[in-house]
Amino acid sequence: MVNPDAVRNIVGIVGNFISFGLFLSPLPTFVQIVKKRDVEAYVPDPYLATFLNCALWVFYGLPVVHPNSILVATINGTGLAIEVAYLSIYFAYAPKPKRLKMLGVLAVELVFFAAVVSGVILGASTHDKRSLIVGSLCVFFGTLMYAAPLTIMRQVITTKSVEYMPFTLSLVSFLNGICWTTYALIRFDIFITIPNGMGTLLGLAQLILYFCYYGSTPVKTVELPVTAGDTKDGSSHGGL
């Protein structure tokens, strides 16, 4: 007879590998930042949001809060370390105003996280109460993160182009959502189910949009070198 806990562990391990790939997806951006020694128009907001989200999920996955969820803690602990690396690179090459803004937001997040940890440990005496408090926060911030692709999806519909919505990233996001939703349903966990269920639906919506608008996406042409007297659009379509 199939052991549900064994299946859940296997699904969780697969989810760890998929999530690890997602955490590494911004790596080319930071390689570019290091090469140019300039953050250009990039902003640290997504990485600051992911930093707090990962920290909360690590806390949720610890036995002191929610037993039998160590795989949630391991992947988010890895993600937390990756986000620290991203933020460190950003800080190293950002101008002073952006550094100060990033440090201000990071300080607020650390104080908030410390308050959550101390409040839960000291104020909630049972695993159920601790899971409810931390899980609710994880659902809130996780849902906000999964809702982020709505902006790019709107851009795809408006421009009828999937140029800035990579197929691979959309597919991996969809698979990640499926994997963690399955993990949550085997030993039902509403707090993991809600954000990852939303992630699955949004990932599926991105894939549908991709196939709908792939044919209408303009093909990039090779630009000729700009010579004296020529003009060139200096606007940037990059960013995070």
C-alpha positions in Angstrom: 0.0 0.0 0.0 1.3 3.5 -0.9 2.4 5.5 2.1 1.0 9.1 1.7 3.8 10.6 3.7 6.4 8.9 1.5 4.6 10.3 -1.7 4.4 13.7 0.0 8.2 13.7 0.7 8.9 12.7 -2.9 6.7 15.5 -4.3 8.3 17.9 -1.8 11.8 17.0 -3.0 10.8 17.5 -6.6 9.3 20.8 -5.6 12.6 21.8 -4.0 14.4 21.3 -7.3 11.8 23.2 -9.3 11.7 26.1 -6.8 15.5 26.2 -6.8 15.4 26.8 -10.5 12.9 29.6 -10.1 15.1 31.2 -7.4 18.0 31.1 -9.9 16.0 32.6 -12.8 17.1 36.2 -12.1 20.8 35.2 -12.2 21.4 36.6 -15.7 20.2 40.0 -14.6 22.7 40.1 -11.8 25.5 38.8 -14.0 24.7 41.8 -16.3 24.8 44.1 -13.3 28.2 42.9 -12.2 29.6 43.1 -15.7 28.3 46.7 -16.2 28.9 47.6 -12.6 25.6 49.4 -12.7 22.0 48.5 -11.6 20.6 50.7 -14.4 16.8 50.9 -14.2 16.5 47.7 -12.2 14.8 48.0 -8.8 15.2 45.7 -5.7 11.5 45.5 -4.9 10.9 41.9 -6.1 13.9 40.6 -4.2 13.0 42.5 -1.0 9.5 41.0 -1.3 10.9 37.5 -1.9 13.3 37.9 1.0 10.5 38.5 3.5 8.3 35.8 1.9 11.1 33.2 2.2 11.8 34.2 5.8 8.2 33.7 6.8 8.0 30.3 5.0 11.2 29.1 6.7 9.7 30.0 10.1 6.4 28.2 9.1 8.2 25.0 8.1 10.2 24.7 11.3 8.9 22.0 13.7 8.4 24.6 16.4 5.6 26.1 14.2 4.3 23.4 11.9 5.7 19.9 12.3 6.3 17.6 9.3 7.0 20.5 6.9 10.8 20.6 6.9 10.9 20.5 3.1 9.1 23.8 3.1 11.8 25.2 5.3 14.7 23.8 3.3 13.8 25.3 -0.1 12.8 28.6 1.4 16.0 28.7 3.4 17.9 28.2 0.2 15.8 30.9 -1.5 16.5 33.2 1.4 20.3 32.8 1.0 19.9 33.4 -2.8 17.9 36.6 -2.2 20.6 37.8 0.3 23.2 37.3 -2.5 21.0 39.2 -5.0 20.5 42.1 -2.6 24.2 42.2 -1.7 25.1 42.5 -5.4 22.4 45.2 -5.9 23.7 47.1 -2.9 27.3 46.9 -4.1 26.5 48.6 -7.5 23.5 50.8 -6.7 23.9 54.6 -6.2 23.6 56.0 -2.7 19.9 57.0 -2.8 18.9 53.5 -4.0 21.1 51.9 -1.3 19.5 54.0 1.5 16.0 53.1 0.2 16.8 49.4 0.0 18.3 49.4 3.5 15.3 51.2 4.9 12.9 48.7 3.5 15.1 45.8 4.6 15.3 47.2 8.1 11.5 47.4 8.3 11.2 43.8 7.1 13.7 42.5 9.6 11.9 44.3 12.5 8.6 42.9 11.3 10.0 39.4 11.0 11.6 39.6 14.5 8.3 40.8 15.9 6.4 37.9 14.3 8.9 35.3 15.6 8.9 36.7 19.1 5.2 37.2 19.2 4.4 33.7 18.0 6.9 31.9 20.2 5.9 33.8 23.3 2.2 34.4 22.7 1.0 31.2 21.0 1.4 28.0 23.0 0.2 25.4 20.6 1.3 24.3 17.1 -2.2 25.0 15.8 -2.2 28.6 16.9 1.4 29.2 15.7 0.5 27.6 12.3 -2.6 29.8 12.0 -0.7 33.1 12.6 2.4 32.4 10.5 0.4 30.5 7.8 -2.0 33.4 7.4 0.9 35.8 6.9 2.5 33.4 4.4 -0.7 33.2 2.5 -1.0 37.0 2.4 2.5 37.7 1.2 2.7 34.6 -1.0 -0.6 35.6 -2.8 0.9 39.1 -3.4 3.9 37.5 -5.0 1.9 35.2 -7.2 -0.2 38.1 -8.3 2.8 40.0 -9.6 2.6 38.3 -13.1 -0.8 40.0 -13.6 1.1 43.1 -14.8 3.0 41.3 -17.5 -0.1 39.4 -18.5 -1.9 42.6 -19.0 1.0 43.9 -21.1 0.8 40.7 -23.3 -2.9 41.3 -23.9 -2.4 45.0 -24.7 0.6 44.6 -27.0 -0.4 41.2 -28.4 3.2 40.1 -27.8 4.8 37.6 -25.5 8.3 39.2 -25.9 8.6 39.9 -22.2 6.9 36.8 -20.9 9.4 33.9 -21.4 7.8 30.6 -22.1 10.3 28.6 -19.9 9.7 30.8 -16.9 5.9 30.5 -17.3 6.1 26.7 -17.7 8.3 26.3 -14.6 6.1 28.5 -12.5 3.1 26.4 -13.5 4.9 23.1 -12.7 6.1 24.6 -9.4 2.5 25.6 -8.5 1.2 22.1 -9.3 4.0 20.4 -7.3 3.5 22.4 -4.1 -0.3 22.3 -4.4 -0.1 18.5 -4.6 2.3 18.5 -1.7 -0.2 20.5 0.4 -3.2 18.3 -0.6 -1.7 15.0 0.4 -1.6 16.0 4.0 -4.0 18.9 3.7 -2.4 22.2 4.5 -4.7 25.2 3.6 -1.8 27.7 4.0 0.3 26.1 1.3 -2.7 25.2 -0.9 -4.1 28.8 -1.3 -1.0 30.6 -2.7 0.3 27.7 -4.7 -3.2 26.9 -6.1 -3.3 30.5 -7.3 0.2 30.1 -8.7 -1.0 27.1 -10.7 -3.9 29.0 -12.1 -1.8 32.0 -13.0 0.9 29.8 -14.5 -1.8 28.1 -16.7 -3.2 31.5 -17.7 0.3 32.6 -18.8 0.8 29.5 -20.9 -2.6 30.0 -22.5 -1.7 33.6 -23.3 1.6 32.6 -24.7 0.0 30.2 -27.2 -2.7 32.8 -28.1 -0.2 35.6 -28.8 3.0 33.8 -29.8 2.0 34.1 -33.5 1.4 37.8 -33.3 4.7 38.6 -31.5 7.0 40.6 -33.8 10.2 39.0 -34.9 13.3 40.9 -33.7 15.5 42.2 -36.4 19.2 42.9 -36.2 19.9 46.6 -35.8 22.6 48.3 -38.0 25.3 50.2 -36.1 24.3 53.8 -35.4 26.3 56.2 -37.4 26.9 59.9 -36.9 23.7 61.9 -37.5 21.4 58.9 -36.8 19.0 58.9 -33.9 18.1 55.9 -31.8 15.3 55.4 -29.3 17.0 55.3 -25.9 14.0 54.0 -24.0 14.5 50.8 -22.1 12.1 47.9 -22.0 14.1 46.1 -19.4 13.5 46.0 -15.7 12.0 43.8 -13.1 
